[in-house]
Amino acid sequence: SFPGNLHLVMVLRPTGFFQRTFTDIGFRFSQEDFLLKLPVVMLSSVSDLLTYIDEQQLTPEFGGTLEYCHSEWVIFRTAIESFALTVKEIAQMLQSFGTELAETELPDDMYSIERILALRTEKYYQLKEAITAVTKEGSLLLSSFEEPDSGECSQDQQHERPGDWETVNRLLGQLREMETAFDGFWEKHQLKMEQYLQLWKFEQSFQEVKNAIEFLMGQQAELPDTGDSVLQVKQRLKDLGHFDGMAQDLIGKAQVVILHGHQLAANHHYALNLICQQCNELRHHSDVLSDEIKRKQMRLQKTLDLHTHLQQALQCCDDGAYLLANQQMDKCQSKEGAQKALQDIERFLESSSAYLNYDPQALHYDFESVLTSELKCQIQSVQVKLENVRSMFENRQSCFKKLLDKHMRPVQLVAPRPENPPRSKSPLFSPKHGRHWGLGSSCLCSDLPAAPPSASHFSYRSRHRNNMLLFFFLYFSHVINELIETERVYVEELFTVLTGYRAEMDNPAMLILMPPILRNRKDVLFGNMPEIYDFHNKIFLHSLESCLGAPERVGFCFLDRREDFQMYEKYCQNKPRSESLWRQCSESTFFQECQRKLEHKLGLDSYLLKPVQRLTKYQLLLKELLKYSTSCDGVQELQEALVAMLDLLKSVNDSMHQISITGYDGDLSELGKVLMQGSFSVWTGHRKGPTKMKDLARFKPMQRHLFLYEKALVFCKKREEHGDGYDKTSSYSFKHFLKMNAVGITENVKGDHRKFEIWYSGREEVYVVQAQTVDLKMAWLNEIRKILFKQQE
């Protein structure tokens, strides 16, 4: 506090008389206060002041030589204080930024992390620019003390401003220390952030590859490592080869991820242990997938070798049967003919000894690792057939040897006919038809007798009968092959549509070509086609392929999966919406580009019709199979399968009509399943209540479309909506309905056998209905009668 470090007070008295007088009087009154604290010297003139203070320490108005500018001093003091305040603000900003970096939680997605890192880097450079600007300001201020503008007063100011220079220099030193510390802190933080981002990318890649490998493991696990036929095993090897290609791609991606992990570890990443653990885990998953596919390939290849061996043995049986069946017995009655036939048999036995004389125990030993109960049964079946063929050859050899020993003359036929041409090779012994389905169990034995033949065995009637049986069997086999081959084509077509069109709707590169009305509407355009594809690809096609060795199972394939086929009803109900959407955007560049990539000659609309066409094709093929499979195993199941598919077609057709009903306030699904629908002529009448003139005058019937549900009978009026081509559609305007628990029927109406009565609530309402045919009338009466009987039960 005042006076602080003051030791002496010098008072320069004014030169004027009055000023000096007032000064003396004032000083006299306050002299006692000054004397108590410090000494006071009264000076009469400036020259007296020079005896106490050197002139170099005084300004010119006091007779000295010191150059002093007060305004300049104020400017320097203001600059120093402003610089000190700026340095303090910079320190606070750096501290605040450091606190933000330390306390802010990092997000869980890569985009946000990169954005935060970019923002922090930008803020770092802004702070660096602020520090540089303040440092430049301080350096400029410091240089003003060291190199003043006026050379004349430089020495004096050097003595007057040492404290200011030290203050500025000290602040500059603090600023440099803060900058160095801040740079070190930021370098560590940036490294940690970059490593965190690297770790996040690595873990994301790791998880994607791991999930893909696990998904592929699950897919290949569903693929059996055995098969019941050559075609089935080849198909599974093909599928496994596809999986192997996908696995190699995934293993390559896994190697890239592992290499990335090793690079992070080499750069001393802070999560070194976690990265090494995940690299080892990914390597383990890759090895397990590769080993499992190789193991399954080896088993399937060995199974294929076994099937090929069995097929060759069965082909040998076919060739043997063909040889015996085409030996003309009338020519073999002579010595020369018998010798030639015997030589043919011996040559065949010699060339086929590897198959006819194979050891089943050796086969079991060689293929023990892949044998299943089904394969053991096939081996046993082949063994039985080989034994039968060997027995037939032994009998035929014995017959010809007896002829040669006795020198028998040729036996003349009772009714000689022109010689028949040799019969074509019969596939009766092929592995696909090992059960002789469609021929009966004795068809071959009738053609290849074990005892010496007589002329009656080769009569025209017997040959004609066997040829007809052979024709039926070959045609039946042809229909089964057509069913399976067309099923494979159908599955492949569905796959190309789903991958070439539906999946492309999610492709960002194709989004620019897609019309706005099509976006996010793939479920409308394709309906439940993915569900249909999964059913046929994973279940139904394999069921049909298993029928190559057991044709009698064809009917069971359809019956076991009849509930799954109901998914077609949902697809067909969506078809009008799909066609409407297709018509609006069929000319778009998106569909043209997809068709070009697939190299399809037909547009997408043709392929969207495939499920409907396939459903119709099944019942046609089943009818063909029934035509050539009388009195055989599995015929009843075939008949039931045909009925089931026809019922499904009818149900789909009825549901397609039902979705066109308009004007009904409630939910049609509450009325139960649609059992029948069709157009009729209807007359109405009422027993009670006032009679309307229009009812009395209704000699002309109303045209109504009736829908028979489990719980109600719905009356609609059919309306044709005019349009061109696809745009022409029908709708059904709802009129009224009758609850089936209050309905009665009268089966016959006088005047027309096609008419019947439907009455309601004790004949309060009566409807005379005329069908187009008597058969249609009876079909409706039977369905109504079934509903009424169920209600009584």
C-alpha positions in Angstrom: 0.0 0.0 0.0 1.0 3.6 -0.4 3.8 4.8 0.1 5.2 1.4 -0.6 9.0 1.6 -1.3 9.3 5.4 -1.2 12.2 6.6 0.9 12.3 10.4 0.2 9.8 13.0 -1.1 11.1 16.0 -3.0 8.7 18.9 -3.4 9.5 21.5 -6.1 7.9 24.8 -5.1 6.2 26.9 -7.8 8.0 30.0 -9.0 5.0 32.4 -8.9 4.3 34.3 -5.6 0.7 33.3 -5.2 1.3 29.7 -6.1 4.2 29.5 -3.7 2.3 31.1 -0.9 -0.7 28.7 -1.2 1.7 25.8 -1.4 3.6 26.8 1.7 0.3 27.2 3.6 -1.1 23.8 2.4 2.2 22.0 3.2 2.4 23.6 6.6 -1.0 22.1 7.5 0.0 18.6 6.3 3.6 18.6 7.2 3.1 16.6 10.3 1.6 13.7 8.3 4.5 13.5 6.0 7.1 13.7 8.8 5.6 10.7 10.5 6.1 8.5 7.5 9.1 9.6 5.4 11.4 12.7 5.0 10.4 15.6 2.7 12.8 18.0 1.0 11.5 21.3 -0.3 13.2 22.5 -3.5 13.0 26.1 -4.7 14.0 25.5 -8.3 14.9 22.9 -10.9 18.5 23.4 -10.4 18.1 22.4 -6.8 16.5 19.1 -8.1 19.6 18.4 -10.1 21.7 18.2 -6.9 19.7 15.1 -5.9 18.9 13.4 -9.3 21.2 13.0 -12.3 19.9 14.9 -15.4 19.9 11.7 -17.4 17.2 10.4 -15.1 15.0 13.4 -15.6 12.8 14.4 -18.4 13.4 17.7 -20.3 10.7 19.7 -18.3 12.7 19.0 -15.1 15.9 20.0 -16.7 17.0 16.5 -17.6 17.9 14.7 -20.9 15.7 11.5 -20.6 13.4 11.0 -23.6 10.1 9.6 -22.3 6.7 9.3 -24.1 3.8 8.4 -21.8 1.4 7.4 -24.6 4.0 4.9 -26.0 4.4 3.4 -22.5 0.6 3.0 -22.3 0.5 1.2 -25.7 3.3 -1.2 -24.6 1.6 -2.0 -21.3 -1.7 -2.6 -23.1 0.0 -4.9 -25.6 1.8 -6.9 -22.8 -1.5 -7.3 -20.8 -3.4 -8.3 -23.9 -0.7 -10.9 -24.8 -0.8 -12.3 -21.3 -4.6 -12.7 -21.5 -4.3 -14.4 -24.9 -1.8 -16.8 -23.6 -4.1 -17.6 -20.7 -7.0 -18.2 -23.1 -4.9 -20.5 -25.2 -4.0 -22.5 -22.1 -7.7 -22.8 -21.2 -8.6 -23.9 -24.8 -5.9 -26.6 -24.8 -7.1 -27.9 -21.4 -10.7 -27.9 -22.6 -9.7 -29.8 -25.8 -7.7 -32.3 -23.8 -10.6 -32.9 -21.4 -13.0 -33.4 -24.4 -10.6 -36.0 -26.0 -10.3 -37.9 -22.7 -13.9 -38.0 -21.7 -15.8 -38.4 -25.0 -17.1 -42.0 -25.6 -16.4 -43.4 -29.1 -19.3 -44.6 -31.2 -19.8 -48.1 -32.6 -19.8 -47.5 -36.3 -16.9 -46.8 -38.6 -18.5 -43.8 -40.3 -19.0 -42.0 -37.0 -15.5 -42.8 -35.8 -13.9 -41.5 -39.0 -16.0 -38.3 -38.7 -15.0 -37.7 -35.1 -11.3 -38.3 -36.0 -11.6 -35.8 -38.9 -13.3 -33.2 -36.7 -10.7 -33.5 -33.9 -7.9 -33.3 -36.4 -9.5 -30.1 -37.9 -9.8 -28.7 -34.4 -6.2 -29.6 -33.6 -5.0 -27.7 -36.6 -7.1 -24.7 -35.7 -5.5 -24.6 -32.2 -2.1 -24.9 -33.8 -2.9 -22.0 -36.0 -4.0 -20.0 -32.9 -0.8 -20.9 -31.0 1.3 -19.9 -34.0 -0.5 -16.6 -34.3 0.0 -15.8 -30.5 3.6 -16.9 -30.7 4.2 -14.5 -33.6 2.4 -11.7 -31.7 4.7 -12.3 -28.6 7.8 -12.5 -30.7 6.9 -9.2 -32.4 6.3 -7.6 -29.0 9.6 -8.9 -27.6 11.5 -7.6 -30.6 10.0 -4.1 -30.0 11.9 -4.1 -26.7 15.1 -5.3 -28.1 15.1 -3.1 -31.3 13.1 0.1 -30.7 12.3 2.5 -33.5 14.4 5.4 -32.2 18.1 4.8 -31.8 18.6 7.8 -29.6 16.5 6.5 -26.7 17.3 2.8 -27.0 19.8 2.7 -24.2 17.4 4.5 -21.8 14.5 2.3 -22.7 16.7 -0.8 -22.2 17.1 0.3 -18.6 13.5 1.3 -18.2 11.8 -1.8 -19.6 13.8 -4.9 -18.4 10.7 -6.1 -16.4 8.4 -5.9 -19.5 10.9 -7.8 -21.6 11.2 -10.6 -19.0 7.4 -10.8 -18.7 6.9 -11.2 -22.5 9.8 -13.6 -22.8 8.5 -15.7 -19.9 5.0 -15.8 -21.5 6.6 -16.9 -24.8 8.4 -19.7 -23.0 5.2 -20.9 -21.4 3.5 -20.9 -24.8 6.3 -23.0 -26.3 6.1 -25.5 -23.5 2.3 -25.7 -23.9 2.6 -26.3 -27.6 5.3 -29.0 -27.2 3.1 -30.8 -24.6 0.0 -30.4 -26.7 1.8 -31.8 -29.8 3.0 -34.8 -27.8 -0.5 -35.4 -26.3 -2.1 -35.1 -29.8 0.3 -37.5 -31.4 -0.5 -40.2 -28.8 -4.2 -39.5 -29.1 -4.2 -39.6 -32.9 -2.2 -42.8 -32.9 -4.7 -44.4 -30.4 -7.7 -43.2 -32.5 -6.2 -44.5 -35.7 -5.4 -47.8 -34.0 -9.0 -47.9 -32.7 -10.3 -47.3 -36.2 -8.0 -50.0 -37.6 -9.2 -52.4 -34.9 -12.8 -51.7 -35.6 -12.3 -52.3 -39.4 -10.4 -55.5 -38.6 -13.0 -56.8 -36.3 -15.8 -56.0 -38.8 -13.9 -57.8 -41.6 -13.2 -60.7 -39.1 -16.9 -60.9 -38.2 -18.1 -60.8 -41.8 -15.7 -63.5 -42.9 -16.5 -65.6 -39.8 -20.2 -65.4 -40.3 -19.9 -66.2 -44.0 -17.8 -69.3 -43.2 -20.2 -70.4 -40.5 -23.1 -69.9 -42.9 -21.4 -71.9 -45.6 -20.6 -74.6 -43.0 -24.3 -74.9 -42.2 -25.1 -75.1 -45.9 -22.6 -77.8 -46.7 -23.6 -79.7 -43.6 -27.2 -80.0 -45.0 -25.7 -81.7 -48.1 -25.6 -85.4 -47.5 -22.3 -87.2 -48.0 -23.9 -90.2 -49.7 -26.6 -90.9 -52.3 -28.9 -93.5 -53.7 -28.1 -93.2 -57.4 -25.4 -92.1 -59.8 -27.3 -89.0 -60.8 -28.0 -88.0 -57.2 -24.4 -88.4 -56.2 -23.2 -86.5 -59.2 -25.6 -83.7 -58.5 -24.4 -83.6 -54.9 -20.8 -83.6 -56.0 -21.7 -80.7 -58.3 -23.4 -78.8 -55.4 -20.4 -79.6 -53.2 -18.1 -78.2 -56.0 -20.1 -75.0 -55.9 -19.6 -74.9 -52.1 -15.9 -75.6 -52.5 -15.6 -72.6 -54.9 -17.4 -70.4 -52.4 -15.2 -71.8 -49.6 -12.0 -71.0 -51.5 -13.1 -67.4 -52.0 -13.9 -67.2 -48.3 -10.6 -68.7 -47.3 -8.8 -66.2 -49.6 -10.7 -63.4 -47.8 -9.8 -64.9 -44.5 -6.1 -64.9 -45.5 -6.4 -61.2 -46.3 -7.9 -60.5 -42.9 -5.2 -62.6 -41.1 -2.5 -60.7 -43.1 -4.1 -57.4 -42.0 -4.0 -58.6 -38.4 -0.4 -59.5 -38.6 0.4 -56.1 -40.0 -1.4 -54.5 -37.1 0.5 -56.7 -34.6 3.8 -55.8 -36.3 3.0 -52.1 -35.8 2.7 -52.7 -32.0 -1.1 -52.3 -31.9 -2.5 -51.8 -28.3 -5.0 -54.7 -28.9 -2.2 -57.2 -29.9 -3.6 -60.2 -27.9 -7.1 -59.8 -29.2 -6.0 -59.5 -32.8 -3.8 -62.6 -32.6 -6.7 -64.5 -31.0 -9.1 -63.6 -33.8 -6.5 -64.4 -36.5 -6.1 -67.9 -34.9 -9.8 -68.4 -34.7 -10.3 -67.4 -38.4 -7.5 -69.7 -39.4 -9.2 -72.6 -37.4 -12.6 -71.9 -39.0 -11.0 -71.9 -42.5 -9.2 -75.2 -41.9 -12.4 -76.9 -40.5 -14.4 -75.8 -43.6 -11.7 -76.9 -46.0 -11.3 -80.3 -44.3 -15.0 -80.9 -44.1 -15.5 -80.2 -47.8 -12.6 -82.4 -48.7 -13.9 -85.2 -46.4 -17.3 -85.0 -48.0 -15.9 -84.9 -51.5 -13.9 -88.1 -50.8 -17.0 -89.9 -49.4 -19.2 -88.8 -52.3 -16.5 -89.7 -54.9 -16.1 -93.2 -53.3 -19.9 -93.5 -53.3 -20.0 -92.6 -56.9 -17.3 -95.2 -57.6 -19.5 -97.8 -55.9 -22.6 -96.7 -57.8 -20.6 -96.8 -61.1 -19.4 -100.3 -60.2 -23.0 -101.5 -59.5 -24.3 -99.8 -62.6 -21.7 -101.6 -64.7 -22.7 -104.8 -63.1 -26.3 -104.1 -63.9 -25.4 -103.1 -67.5 -23.6 -106.4 -67.7 -26.9 -108.1 -66.7 -28.8 -106.0 -69.3 -26.3 -107.1 -72.0 -26.5 -110.7 -71.0 -30.3 -110.6 -71.1 -30.2 -108.8 -74.5 -27.9 -111.6 -75.8 -30.1 -114.4 -74.6 -33.3 -112.7 -75.7 -32.1 -112.2 -79.3 -30.8 -115.7 -79.9 -33.1 -117.2 -82.5 -34.0 -120.6 -81.0 -35.3 -122.0 -84.3 -31.8 -121.5 -85.8 -30.1 -122.9 -82.8 -31.7 -126.4 -83.3 -29.0 -127.3 -85.8 -25.5 -128.3 -84.8 -23.9 -125.2 -86.4 -26.5 -122.8 -84.9 -26.0 -124.3 -81.4 -22.2 -124.1 -81.7 -22.4 -120.4 -82.8 -24.8 -119.5 -80.0 -22.6 -121.4 -77.4 -19.6 -119.5 -78.7 -21.4 -116.2 -78.3 -22.3 -117.1 -74.7 -18.7 -118.1 -73.9 -17.3 -114.9 -75.4 -19.7 -112.8 -73.4 -18.9 -114.7 -70.2 -15.2 -114.2 -70.8 -15.5 -110.5 -71.4 -17.9 -110.0 -68.4 -16.2 -112.2 -65.9 -15.0 -109.2 -63.9 -18.7 -108.3 -63.1 -20.4 -111.7 -63.2 -17.9 -113.3 -60.8 -17.2 -110.4 -58.5 -16.9 -111.0 -54.8 -19.5 -109.2 -52.7 -17.3 -109.5 -49.6 -14.5 -107.7 -51.4 -16.9 -105.0 -52.4 -18.1 -104.6 -48.8 -14.5 -104.3 -47.7 -13.4 -101.8 -50.4 -16.4 -99.5 -49.7 -17.0 -100.1 -46.0 -16.5 -96.5 -45.1 -19.4 -95.2 -47.2 -21.9 -98.1 -47.0 -25.4 -97.2 -45.8 -28.4 -99.5 -45.3 -29.7 -98.4 -48.7 -26.4 -99.1 -50.5 -26.2 -102.5 -48.8 -29.7 -103.3 -50.1 -28.6 -102.2 -53.6 -25.5 -104.4 -53.5 -27.7 -107.3 -52.4 -30.2 -106.6 -55.2 -27.4 -106.5 -57.8 -26.0 -109.7 -56.3 -29.4 -111.4 -56.8 -29.7 -110.2 -60.4 -26.2 -111.4 -61.2 -26.9 -114.8 -59.7 -30.1 -115.0 -61.8 -28.2 -114.0 -65.0 -25.5 -116.5 -64.2 -28.1 -119.2 -63.7 -29.8 -118.3 -67.0 -26.5 -118.6 -68.8 -25.7 -121.9 -67.2 -29.2 -123.2 -68.2 -28.7 -121.9 -71.8 -25.2 -123.4 -72.0 -26.5 -126.8 -70.7 -29.3 -126.7 -73.3 -27.0 -126.0 -76.2 -24.5 -128.7 -75.1 -27.2 -131.3 -75.0 -28.2 -130.3 -78.5 -24.6 -130.7 -79.7 -24.3 -134.1 -77.9 -27.5 -135.5 -79.4 -27.0 -133.9 -82.8 -30.6 -132.9 -82.7 -32.3 -131.7 -85.8 -33.9 -128.2 -85.8 -37.4 -128.2 -84.4 -39.9 -126.7 -86.9 -42.3 -124.1 -85.6 -46.0 -125.1 -85.6 -47.0 -121.9 -87.3 -43.8 -120.4 -88.9 -43.9 -116.7 -89.3 -41.4 -114.2 -90.8 -38.4 -113.7 -88.6 -38.7 -110.8 -86.2 -35.9 -108.2 -86.2 -33.6 -108.3 -83.1 -35.1 -106.5 -80.1 -33.5 -103.4 -78.8 -31.6 -103.4 -75.6 -34.0 -103.4 -72.7 -33.3 -101.4 -69.6 -35.0 -103.9 -67.4 -31.9 -104.5 -65.4 -30.7 -100.9 -65.2 -30.1 -99.7 -61.7 -32.9 -97.1 -62.1 -35.5 -99.8 -62.7 -34.2 -102.6 -60.5 -37.7 -103.5 -59.3 -39.2 -104.0 -62.8 -42.0 -101.6 -61.9 -44.8 -101.7 -64.5 -43.9 -105.2 -65.9 -44.5 -107.6 -63.1 -42.0 -109.9 -61.5 -42.0 -112.7 -64.1 -41.8 -110.8 -67.4 -38.1 -111.6 -67.9 -38.4 -115.2 -67.0 -41.1 -115.8 -69.6 -38.6 -114.6 -72.2 -35.6 -116.4 -70.9 -36.5 -120.0 -70.0 -34.1 -122.1 -68.0 -35.3 -125.4 -69.5 -34.6 -126.4 -73.1 -37.0 -124.2 -75.2 -40.0 -125.4 -77.1 -41.7 -123.7 -79.9 -44.6 -122.5 -77.7 -42.2 -120.2 -75.8 -41.5 -118.2 -78.9 -45.0 -118.0 -80.3 -46.2 -114.8 -81.9 -48.6 -114.1 -79.0 -45.8 -114.3 -76.4 -43.5 -112.0 -78.4 -46.3 -109.5 -78.9 -47.1 -109.5 -75.2 -43.5 -109.0 -74.1 -43.0 -106.3 -76.7 -46.1 -104.4 -75.4 -44.9 -104.8 -71.8 -41.5 -103.5 -72.8 -43.1 -100.6 -74.6 -45.2 -99.7 -71.5 -42.1 -99.9 -69.3 -39.9 -97.8 -71.5 -42.6 -95.1 -71.9 -43.2 -95.1 -68.1 -39.4 -94.6 -67.6 -39.5 -91.8 -70.1 -42.3 -90.0 -68.2 -40.4 -90.3 -64.9 -37.2 -89.0 -66.5 -39.2 -86.1 -68.0 -40.7 -85.3 -64.6 -37.3 -85.1 -63.0 -35.5 -83.3 -65.8 -38.2 -80.7 -66.2 -38.1 -80.3 -62.4 -34.4 -79.5 -62.5 -34.9 -77.0 -65.3 -37.8 -75.4 -63.3 -35.6 -75.0 -60.2 -32.8 -73.5 -62.4 -35.2 -71.0 -64.0 -36.5 -69.9 -60.6 -32.9 -69.5 -59.4 -31.9 -67.3 -62.4 -35.0 -65.1 -61.9 -34.3 -64.6 -58.2 -30.6 -63.8 -58.7 -30.8 -62.0 -62.0 -33.9 -59.9 -61.3 -35.0 -59.9 -57.7 -31.5 -59.6 -56.1 -30.6 -56.8 -58.6 -33.4 -54.7 -57.2 -31.1 -54.3 -54.1 -28.0 -53.6 -56.1 -27.0 -49.9 -55.6 -25.4 -49.9 -59.0 -28.7 -50.7 -60.7 -30.8 -48.3 -58.6 -30.4 -45.5 -61.1 -32.0 -47.7 -63.8 -35.0 -48.7 -61.7 -38.2 -46.7 -62.1 -39.5 -45.1 -58.9 -42.7 -47.1 -58.9 -40.7 -50.3 -58.7 -38.5 -49.5 -55.7 -39.2 -51.4 -52.5 -41.9 -53.5 -54.3 -40.1 -56.7 -55.1 -42.5 -58.7 -52.8 -45.3 -57.5 -55.0 -43.6 -58.3 -58.3 -42.2 -61.7 -57.3 -44.7 -62.7 -54.6 -43.5 -65.7 -52.5 -41.3 -67.1 -55.3 -38.3 -67.4 -52.9 -40.4 -69.7 -50.7 -41.4 -71.8 -53.8 -37.7 -72.0 -54.9 -36.5 -73.2 -51.5 -39.2 -75.9 -51.3 -38.4 -77.3 -54.8 -34.6 -76.9 -54.6 -34.1 -78.3 -51.1 -36.9 -80.8 -50.7 -39.1 -81.8 -53.7 -36.3 -82.2 -56.4 -34.4 -84.5 -54.1 -37.5 -86.5 -53.4 -38.2 -87.0 -57.1 -34.5 -88.0 -57.8 -34.8 -90.7 -55.2 -37.6 -92.2 -57.3 -35.1 -93.2 -60.1 -34.3 -96.3 -58.1 -37.9 -96.7 -56.7 -40.5 -95.5 -59.3 -43.4 -96.6 -57.1 -42.4 -93.8 -54.7 -43.5 -91.0 -57.2 -47.1 -90.9 -55.8 -45.8 -90.7 -52.2 -43.6 -87.7 -53.2 -46.6 -85.7 -54.0 -48.8 -86.9 -51.1 -46.1 -86.3 -48.5 -45.7 -82.7 -49.6 -49.3 -81.8 -50.5 -49.5 -79.3 -47.7 -46.3 -77.5 -49.0 -47.9 -77.1 -52.4 -50.5 -74.8 -50.8 -47.9 -72.0 -51.1 -48.8 -71.8 -54.8 -52.2 -70.5 -53.8 -50.6 -67.5 -52.2 -48.4 -66.9 -55.3 -51.4 -67.1 -57.7 -53.5 -64.7 -55.5 -50.7 -62.2 -55.8 -50.4 -62.7 -59.6 -52.9 -59.8 -60.6 -50.9 -57.3 -58.5 -47.7 -58.6 -60.0 -49.0 -58.3 -63.5 -50.3 -54.8 -62.9 -46.9 -53.7 -61.6 -45.2 -55.3 -64.5 -47.4 -53.6 -67.1 -46.4 -50.2 -65.6 -42.7 -50.7 -65.8 -42.1 -53.5 -68.3 -40.3 -51.2 -70.8 -37.8 -49.9 -68.2 -34.1 -50.0 -68.8 -33.7 -51.9 -65.5 -35.5 -55.0 -66.9 -33.8 -54.8 -70.3 -30.3 -54.7 -68.6 -31.2 -57.7 -66.4 -32.4 -59.6 -69.4 -29.2 -58.8 -71.3 -27.0 -60.0 -68.5 -28.9 -63.3 -68.2 -29.0 -63.7 -72.0 -32.7 -64.6 -71.7 -34.7 -64.6 -75.0 -38.0 -64.1 -73.1 -38.9 -61.3 -70.8 -39.4 -61.5 -67.0 -43.2 -61.9 -67.4 -42.7 -65.2 -69.1 -40.7 -66.5 -66.1 -43.2 -65.1 -63.6 -45.7 -67.4 -65.2 -43.5 -70.5 -64.7 -44.9 -71.5 -61.3 -48.5 -71.5 -62.6 -47.5 -73.5 -65.7 -45.5 -76.0 -63.5 -48.5 -76.6 -61.3 -50.6 -77.5 -64.4 -47.7 -79.7 -65.8 -47.7 -81.9 -62.7 -51.2 -83.2 -63.2 -50.5 -83.9 -66.9 -47.4 -86.0 -66.1 -49.3 -87.9 -63.3 -52.0 -88.8 -65.8 -49.3 -90.1 -68.2 -47.8 -92.2 -65.5 -51.1 -93.7 -64.5 -51.8 -94.6 -68.2 -48.8 -96.9 -68.3 -48.7 -98.3 -64.7 -51.7 -100.6 -64.3 -51.7 -103.4 -61.8 -48.4 -102.3 -60.2 -47.1 -101.2 -56.8 -47.8 -97.5 -56.1 -50.7 -97.1 -58.5 -53.2 -96.2 -55.7 -50.8 -93.5 -54.5 -50.4 -92.2 -58.0 -54.1 -91.9 -58.3 -54.4 -90.1 -54.9 -51.6 -87.7 -56.0 -53.4 -86.9 -59.2 -56.6 -86.1 -57.2 -54.6 -84.0 -54.8 -53.0 -81.9 -57.6 -56.4 -81.5 -59.3 -57.9 -80.4 -56.0 -55.1 -77.9 -55.6 -55.6 -76.5 -59.1 -59.3 -76.1 -58.4 -58.6 -74.5 -55.0 -56.1 -72.0 -56.7 -58.7 -71.2 -59.4 -61.4 -70.6 -56.8 -59.2 -68.4 -54.7 -58.3 -66.4 -57.8 -62.0 -65.7 -58.3 -62.5 -64.9 -54.6 -60.0 -62.0 -54.5 -62.1 -60.2 -57.2 -65.1 -60.0 -54.9 -66.0 -56.3 -54.2 -68.5 -54.7 -51.8 -68.4 -57.2 -49.0 -68.1 -55.4 -45.7 -66.7 -58.3 -43.6 -63.7 -60.6 -43.8 -64.3 -63.4 -46.4 -61.7 -65.6 -44.7 -64.1 -65.9 -41.7 -66.5 -67.8 -44.0 -64.1 -70.7 -44.3 -62.5 -72.2 -47.4 -63.9 -71.7 -50.9 -65.3 -75.1 -51.9 -66.9 -74.3 -55.3 -67.6 -71.3 -57.5 -69.5 -70.8 -60.7 -72.1 -68.9 -62.7 -75.8 -69.8 -62.6 -79.2 -68.5 -63.6 -81.2 -67.7 -60.4 -84.9 -67.0 -59.7 -85.9 -65.6 -56.3 -89.2 -66.0 -54.4 -90.5 -65.2 -50.8 -93.1 -67.1 -48.8 -93.7 -64.3 -46.2 -93.8 -60.6 -46.3 -95.1 -58.2 -49.1 -94.5 -59.4 -52.6 -92.7 -56.9 -54.8 -93.9 -56.3 -58.4 -90.4 -56.8 -59.7 -90.3 -60.3 -58.2 -93.6 -61.2 -59.8 -92.4 -59.9 -63.2 -89.1 -61.6 -63.0 -89.6 -64.2 -65.8 -86.1 -63.6 -67.0 -83.6 -65.1 -64.5 -80.8 -63.1 -62.8 -77.2 -64.1 -63.8 -75.3 -64.7 -60.5 -71.9 -66.0 -59.7 -72.1 -68.2 -56.6 -69.3 -68.9 -54.1 -69.8 -71.9 -51.8 -67.9 -71.5 -48.6 -67.8 -73.8 -45.6 -70.0 -71.4 -43.6 -72.0 -69.4 -46.2 -73.2 -69.2 -49.8 -72.3 -65.9 -51.4 -74.3 -64.4 -54.3 -72.4 -62.0 -56.6 -72.9 -60.3 -59.9 -70.2 -60.7 -62.4 -69.0 -57.5 -64.0 -66.6 -57.3 -67.0 -64.2 -54.4 -66.9 -63.5 -53.5 -70.4 -59.9 -53.1 -71.5 -57.3 -54.3 -74.0 -55.2 -57.4 -73.6 -54.1 -57.9 -70.0 -56.1 -54.9 -68.8 -59.4 -56.8 -69.3 -60.4 -58.2 -65.9 -63.5 -59.5 -64.2 -64.8 -58.5 -60.8 -67.7 -59.8 -58.7 -70.0 -57.3 -57.0 -71.4 -58.7 -53.7 -75.2 -58.9 -53.5 -76.0 -61.1 -50.4 -75.1 -64.3 -48.6 -76.9 -67.2 -46.9 -75.5 -68.8 -43.7 -75.1 -72.5 -44.3 -76.6 -73.4 -40.9 -80.0 -72.1 -42.1 -79.9 -73.5 -45.7 -81.9 -76.3 -47.1 -82.0 -77.8 -50.6 -84.5 -79.4 -52.9 -82.7 -81.5 -55.5 -85.3 -81.6 -58.3 -87.4 -78.8 -59.8 -90.1 -79.6 -62.4 -89.5 -78.6 -65.9 -85.6 -78.8 -66.0 -83.3 -81.4 -64.7 -80.5 -78.8 -64.3 -82.5 -76.8 -61.7 -82.5 -77.2 -57.9 -83.8 -75.1 -55.0 -81.9 -73.5 -52.2 -84.2 -72.2 -49.4 -83.4 -70.3 -46.4 -84.9 -70.0 -42.8 -87.7 -72.5 -43.4 -88.4 -71.3 -47.0 -88.8 -67.7 -46.1 -86.4 -67.1 -49.1 -86.3 -69.5 -52.0 -83.8 -69.5 -54.8 -84.2 -71.6 -57.9 -80.8 -72.2 -59.4 -80.1 -73.5 -62.9 -76.7 -75.0 -63.7 -75.3 -75.3 -67.1 -75.2 -79.1 -67.0 -76.7 -81.8 -64.9 -73.2 -83.0 -63.8 -72.4 -79.5 -62.5 -75.7 -79.5 -60.6 -74.9 -82.8 -59.0 -71.4 -81.7 -58.0 -72.8 -78.6 -56.2 -75.5 -80.7 -54.5 -72.9 -83.2 -53.3 -70.8 -80.4 -51.8 -73.8 -78.7 -50.1 -75.0 -82.1 -48.8 -71.5 -82.7 -47.3 -71.7 -79.4 -45.4 -75.2 -80.1 -44.1 -74.2 -83.5 -42.9 -71.2 -82.1 -41.1 -73.4 -79.6 -39.4 -75.7 -82.4 -38.2 -72.8 -84.4 -36.8 
